[in-house]
Amino acid sequence: MGHLANYYDEVISCIRAAEAIQLFGPGEAKGELKKRIERDKLDLRITRFETMDKMTERQISQKVRRHYLPSGVALPPGR
């Protein structure tokens, strides 16, 4: 088993209890991770699967908050 497979196993062990899973980012790794998630029967929890350009941590946080905050709730400035 390769390093990437071990990494995916670790990620899946961390998200196993998640109610919802968002997969987004550049490249093809998210597709490979999605296959592993499907294999482990967690795919019904995937709420978003999207190809995105490289993002900063702040941009990732904003994207996730916008997805989960109710409509009309404003994010604090700079968050």
Phi and psi in degrees as GROMACS dihedral restraints (atoms count N, CA, C in turn):
[ dihedral_restraints ]
;  ai    aj    ak    al  type     phi  dphi    fc
    3     4     5     6     1   -81.0    20    10
    4     5     6     7     1   171.7    20    10
    6     7     8     9     1   -60.7    20    10
    7     8     9    10     1   -39.8    20    10
    9    10    11    12     1   -64.7    20    10
   10    11    12    13     1   -40.5    20    10
   12    13    14    15     1   -62.9    20    10
   13    14    15    16     1   -41.0    20    10
   15    16    17    18     1   -63.5    20    10
   16    17    18    19     1   -40.2    20    10
   18    19    20    21     1   -62.0    20    10
   19    20    21    22     1   -46.8    20    10
   21    22    23    24     1   -60.6    20    10
   22    23    24    25     1   -39.1    20    10
   24    25    26    27     1   -60.7    20    10
   25    26    27    28     1   -41.6    20    10
   27    28    29    30     1   -65.0    20    10
   28    29    30    31     1   -42.8    20    10
   30    31    32    33     1   -61.3    20    10
   31    32    33    34     1   -46.7    20    10
   33    34    35    36     1   -62.5    20    10
   34    35    36    37     1   -38.5    20    10
   36    37    38    39     1   -64.4    20    10
   37    38    39    40     1   -31.0    20    10
   39    40    41    42     1   -76.9    20    10
   40    41    42    43     1   -30.1    20    10
   42    43    44    45     1  -100.4    20    10
   43    44    45    46     1    -0.4    20    10
   45    46    47    48     1   -53.1    20    10
   46    47    48    49     1   -37.6    20    10
   48    49    50    51     1   -88.7    20    10
   49    50    51    52     1    -1.5    20    10
   51    52    53    54     1   -65.2    20    10
   52    53    54    55     1   142.5    20    10
   54    55    56    57     1   -81.7    20    10
   55    56    57    58     1   -29.2    20    10
   57    58    59    60     1  -143.7    20    10
   58    59    60    61     1   146.2    20    10
   60    61    62    63     1  -130.0    20    10
   61    62    63    64     1   128.4    20    10
   63    64    65    66     1  -109.7    20    10
   64    65    66    67     1   129.1    20    10
   66    67    68    69     1  -117.9    20    10
   67    68    69    70     1   118.1    20    10
   69    70    71    72     1  -153.6    20    10
   70    71    72    73     1   155.1    20    10
   72    73    74    75     1   148.5    20    10
   73    74    75    76     1   179.6    20    10
   75    76    77    78     1   -82.0    20    10
   76    77    78    79     1   166.5    20    10
   78    79    80    81     1    76.0    20    10
   79    80    81    82     1  -169.2    20    10
   81    82    83    84     1  -104.3    20    10
   82    83    84    85     1    -7.1    20    10
   84    85    86    87     1   -60.0    20    10
   85    86    87    88     1   -35.3    20    10
   87    88    89    90     1   -64.0    20    10
   88    89    90    91     1   -33.1    20    10
   90    91    92    93     1   -67.3    20    10
   91    92    93    94     1   -40.4    20    10
   93    94    95    96     1   -65.5    20    10
   94    95    96    97     1   -42.0    20    10
   96    97    98    99     1   -63.8    20    10
   97    98    99   100     1   -39.5    20    10
   99   100   101   102     1   -60.4    20    10
  100   101   102   103     1   -41.2    20    10
  102   103   104   105     1   -60.5    20    10
  103   104   105   106     1   -40.6    20    10
  105   106   107   108     1   -67.8    20    10
  106   107   108   109     1   -39.1    20    10
  108   109   110   111     1   -63.3    20    10
  109   110   111   112     1   -42.8    20    10
  111   112   113   114     1   -63.2    20    10
  112   113   114   115     1   -42.0    20    10
  114   115   116   117     1   -59.9    20    10
  115   116   117   118     1   -35.5    20    10
  117   118   119   120     1   -89.6    20    10
  118   119   120   121     1    10.7    20    10
  120   121   122   123     1    63.0    20    10
  121   122   123   124     1    33.5    20    10
  123   124   125   126     1  -107.3    20    10
  124   125   126   127     1     3.0    20    10
  126   127   128   129     1   -67.8    20    10
  127   128   129   130     1   -20.0    20    10
  129   130   131   132     1   -68.5    20    10
  130   131   132   133     1   -14.5    20    10
  132   133   134   135     1   -88.8    20    10
  133   134   135   136     1    -6.8    20    10
  135   136   137   138     1   -72.7    20    10
  136   137   138   139     1   115.7    20    10
  138   139   140   141     1   -99.1    20    10
  139   140   141   142     1   -17.2    20    10
  141   142   143   144     1  -155.7    20    10
  142   143   144   145     1   135.1    20    10
  144   145   146   147     1  -135.5    20    10
  145   146   147   148     1   111.2    20    10
  147   148   149   150     1  -148.3    20    10
  148   149   150   151     1   136.4    20    10
  150   151   152   153     1   -83.4    20    10
  151   152   153   154     1   128.1    20    10
  153   154   155   156     1  -133.6    20    10
  154   155   156   157     1   157.0    20    10
  156   157   158   159     1   -69.1    20    10
  157   158   159   160     1   168.7    20    10
  159   160   161   162     1   -56.9    20    10
  160   161   162   163     1   137.2    20    10
  162   163   164   165     1  -126.9    20    10
  163   164   165   166     1   151.1    20    10
  165   166   167   168     1   -78.8    20    10
  166   167   168   169     1   166.8    20    10
  168   169   170   171     1   -59.9    20    10
  169   170   171   172     1   -38.5    20    10
  171   172   173   174     1   -63.0    20    10
  172   173   174   175     1   -43.2    20    10
  174   175   176   177     1   -64.4    20    10
  175   176   177   178     1   -39.5    20    10
  177   178   179   180     1   -63.0    20    10
  178   179   180   181     1   -46.4    20    10
  180   181   182   183     1   -59.3    20    10
  181   182   183   184     1   -44.1    20    10
  183   184   185   186     1   -62.5    20    10
  184   185   186   187     1   -42.4    20    10
  186   187   188   189     1   -62.6    20    10
  187   188   189   190     1   -44.5    20    10
  189   190   191   192     1   -67.0    20    10
  190   191   192   193     1   -44.0    20    10
  192   193   194   195     1   -59.9    20    10
  193   194   195   196     1   -44.6    20    10
  195   196   197   198     1   -61.8    20    10
  196   197   198   199     1   -33.7    20    10
  198   199   200   201     1   -69.1    20    10
  199   200   201   202     1   -37.4    20    10
  201   202   203   204     1   -99.1    20    10
  202   203   204   205     1   -21.2    20    10
  204   205   206   207     1   -73.5    20    10
  205   206   207   208     1   143.4    20    10
  207   208   209   210     1   -60.8    20    10
  208   209   210   211     1   150.7    20    10
  210   211   212   213     1   -56.5    20    10
  211   212   213   214     1   141.5    20    10
  213   214   215   216     1    89.2    20    10
  214   215   216   217     1   -10.9    20    10
  216   217   218   219     1   -84.1    20    10
  217   218   219   220     1   122.8    20    10
  219   220   221   222     1   -84.9    20    10
  220   221   222   223     1   140.2    20    10
  222   223   224   225     1   -78.4    20    10
  223   224   225   226     1   144.1    20    10
  225   226   227   228     1   -60.5    20    10
  226   227   228   229     1   149.2    20    10
  228   229   230   231     1   -56.7    20    10
  229   230   231   232     1   138.1    20    10
  231   232   233   234     1    74.7    20    10
  232   233   234   235     1    10.2    20    10
